[in-house]
Amino acid sequence: MKKSLKKTVSEKKSTGFPLAVISFDGTVYMIERVDKKTTSSLLLSMSTNGIDFVPSSKRISITNGTKKENVKLCNRFSLSKTPNGYVMTYLRDATSKLPSVIVLARSNDMFNWKTLCELPADEFHHTSIVYDKEKDSFELYRDGLFIKSQESRTLAVWKEKPQMLFTSRNTYFDAGRISIIGTTVIQEGILLLYDATVEDKNKVLLQAGAVIFDAKVPKRVLWRSAVPIWQAAVDAPVKTLPIEPLGFVTFKDKFIIYWVTQKGEIIVAVLPKSFKEIEDRKLYPKILARFDGNPIIEPRVHADAWEGEGTFNPAVVEDDEGTIHLLYRALGRDGISRIGYAQSKDGIHFNNRSNIPVYEPTHGFGLPDESDHHGPIGYHQAMYTSGGGWGGSEDPRIVRIGDDVYMTYVAFEGWDSVRIALTSISLDDFKRGRWKWRKPQLISPPGKVNKNWLIFPEKINGKFAVLHSIVPKVMIEYVDDLKNFNGYINSKRPDGPQPGPKGSWDNILRGAGPPPMKTQLGWLLLYHALENKDSGRYKLGAMILDKNDPTKILYRSAHPILSPDMYYENNGKPGIVYASGANIRGDDLYVYYGGADKVVCVATTPLDQFLKYLVTGNAKSYELKKV
């Protein structure tokens, strides 16, 4: 909500150049740097109202091993309080001999600091550390091109690489550069505030956004503000730009956010600690439970690197002996998508994995003509033409019908040719790993983009059923013989995302997910959708179709059953959960999905409980009850 500038922003000249803020015991502390011609020193100022600061006469020292830190080279500071003292992070600028690094230091009294470790700086603006009481560990959030995090139990050793959590959003207030302001623990979880300031030549629109992470899973996003939690316009001459976030503190019953100008002037914004945006947040119920060992399939580098860039968008089928077979889209360094294979006995641990593709695209069926200018030019992580690739066999779906396994896939040869291909293999050859696929057929017409076509796992009214659209309604083509099908299915689905039900979460529909599964209520169909208020993120929905006439929708999920909230669903192409395989095994539903166009993951839920939810729309049965 836009606030009056006079009521929420004040400016003052500090004693030195402000670097970081922290609050505890009813006092706000600010670290400032005093620069002289040849030396620089750090001092600590204190405030009892959050605005007027009084400097201490005692200087701050940082010891780097046996040497004192040259603070003239240090900037972008952040402060955090832990159960055993205080933690500081800062950037030490590069020298002629050493690269720039992020430094972590610790202190018991805020004046005497000792460095603990150094981390690669990469491209970042700010960091923030929060102590996770639930896990007795520390989470380091850092920005740059994306907001990332990494975990440590000791502060001195950070084992994992930074994992991407979220990024800017094209159609929102935070479409440009975003920088971390700070973090704190609140009742709902871990609150991270970030800066989304928009700068013009002589004007600045200060904006703050907010994200809440799950306290038990600090990489899981519970909620993100759709609008700024605070914004105000500031008339600023060019010489004061840029305006950078300094930090934010919890002070009494308020949040206080600080920015600093290039001249060292402080801009202060005060807002209620319990602002309405958080109170009105929409936290969807947890319906599908992710496997703790996700991702279950990750890219591997072979001699030819055919699956070195991405392994995602899986298809699954269970054979008559209870073995789970998983096919997945594998993206290579050449920008071509092929089909990889893995096998499992329990549906979760996939150990038997092929070292070669089990299906390769051919010219006319997914492999572009290299002599044509639309042909593959190689993989580039910044290009998401089609999941990062330039052609190949994409997004397989498989079903077992009798003694045959049928596979549909997207034959992608550049955006001039995006068609559905159909092939099959005998169940015996499939089980034995003899990949004797029948010659594929293109079953969608040329000149039209088609994706997400599915085959029902059994005949309906004596015919094979092919689902080719869910918008503007569920559309199904009935076919006598799939092996010898020579024609085209002309789908009337309009190109691109389409409007969904009004007033529902799934108001932008993308397409169908895994092949339908038969249940006591009817055909269970999962599908991909977006929210117009969160249009940058794929979410998964579910519907029940009539057993005898699957064009009729009987029930629809009242909420997304899976959203891209985990780091591995954002650490690639952000905001993607793409389910293309599912299986009912015993009493449980297993959903296999691609995360961030990079990895394969699985989530489960009790089937009876899930069907009851679809009928009633009530997800309370998924919530933990007090004992």
C-alpha positions, 0 to 999 in steps of 0.5 A: 500500500502506498504511504504518505512520504511525510508520515513514513520517511525521514532523512538525516546525516549520519556520523559516518557512512552507514553499513548495517543495522540490528536491534535487541533489548529495545535499542537499534544499533548501527555500524558506520564507517569513518573514512579518512585519507589513508585509513578507515575505522568502524564505529557503533551508534545506538538509538532508542527510537530507531531514528536518532543515533548516538555514536560510541567512543569505542571503535570496532575491530575485525581480526582476520587470523592474526591480522586486522581487517582493512575495513576500507576494502569492506562493504555491504555489511549485514548483522544477525543475532544468534543464541551465542552472540552476533554474526556479521557478513560483508564483502571484501573487495578484490585486490590485485592478488585476491578475488572478492569474497563474502566474509563471515565474522562472529562477536560476543560484544559487537565490538571485537569480531573474529572472521570465521570463513570466506565464501565466493562472492559471485554477483550479489548485493546483500546477504542475511543470516537467520538462526533456525531454532527448529533445525539448530542450524543457520540459513544464509540468504543471498541475492544477485540474479536470484535469491539463494540460500545455503545452510550450515550448522557451525557458521564456519563450514557451508557444505552445499552450494547456494540453492535458488529460491525465487527471482523477480516477477515480470508482471509484478512490482518486483520485475526488476532487480531485487536485493535482500533487506534482511530477515527475522523470525516471526510466528508464521515462519522466517520473514525475508524483506527485499528491496524492489526499488525503481530508479529514474533520473531524478526520482526513486520509487522505494518498494519493499516486498516480503516472503515467508519461509517455512521455519521447519523447511527454510527453503520452502516459500509459504507466501510472497507479497503480490503488492509492495508491503510499503512504497513511497516516492522520493525526489532524489538528484542523480548525485545521491543515486543509487539508494541501497537497502541498509537493513530492517529491524523489529523495534517494539511493535514496529518494523523499521526499514532503512535505506542509504543514499550514495552520500550517506543519508539514511531513509527510514520507513516505519510500518506496523509489525503485523501488517495487513498483507501478512494477515490476509495471506493465502497459505494453501493447504499441504496436500501432496507430501514431497519425498525427503530425498528429492530430487530422485533423478539429477543430470549426469555428465557422460562422455557425450553429455546427453543428459548433462544439462537437465533430467526432468518431466518424467513418465512412469508405468508399472509392469505386471510384476510391480516394477516401476519404469520411469522415462524422463526427458534428458537435455544434452549440451547440444540442445537436443532432448532424448529419453532416459530411463530408470527403474525402481522397486518401491517407486521412490528409489531409482537405482537401475538407470540407463547410461544411454538414451532409450529413445532418440529423436530422428529427422521429422520426429523431433530432430531438427535439420542441422542445415536449416537455420532453425536447427540446434545451436547448442544448449544455453542456460539463459535460453528457455526456448523449450525447456532450454532445448532446440529440438528433440523428444520432449515430455514423454507420457506412457501407458500400458494397455494389454501387452503394449506400452504406448508413448506420446511425446512432443516432437520439437523441431523449433517453434515452426514445428511443435507436434505430438508423436506416438510410438509403442513397444511390446511390454516384453521388450520394454521390461527386458530393456530391448528398446525396439520402438515402433516407427513413430507417427505424428498424430497432430497436424502441421502448422499448429503448436500441440503439447500435453496429449495423453492416452487413457490406460484402457479402452473406453466403449471399445476404443482407444481414447486420446485426450488432447485438450482441457480448455475450453473443455475436455476434448477426447478423440476415440481411435480404433487402432493406435498402432496403425493410426495414419491420420491427424487429430485436429484439436480445437484448443487455442494456442497458449494459456487459456482462461480457467474457471472464474474466481478459482485459483486455476484461472489460467490453464496450461494443459494436462499432466500425467495420463488419467488414472481410474478410481472409484469416483472416475478418471483422476486427471492432474493438470497444470495451471497458473494464478493471474496473481502469481502468473510466473509459477506453474501449479498442479491441480486435479479433476475427476472425469466421468468414467464413461464420458470423460469429457464431463468434469465431476470434481475439481481441486479447490486449491493447488495440490502442489506449488513450486515452493522448494529450492529444487523447483526454482533452481533452474527455470524458476517456478516450475512443477511439471507433473507428467507421470503418476501411479496408484500404488497400494493405498497411495497416489505417487506423482512424478514431476519435473522441478525447474526444468532440471530434475525429477521429483516425486510427491505422494498422498493417501488416495482415499484421503485425496479423493475425499478432498476432491469431493468436499473441497475441504483440506482439513484432513491433511492438517496435523491434529494436536494429540 
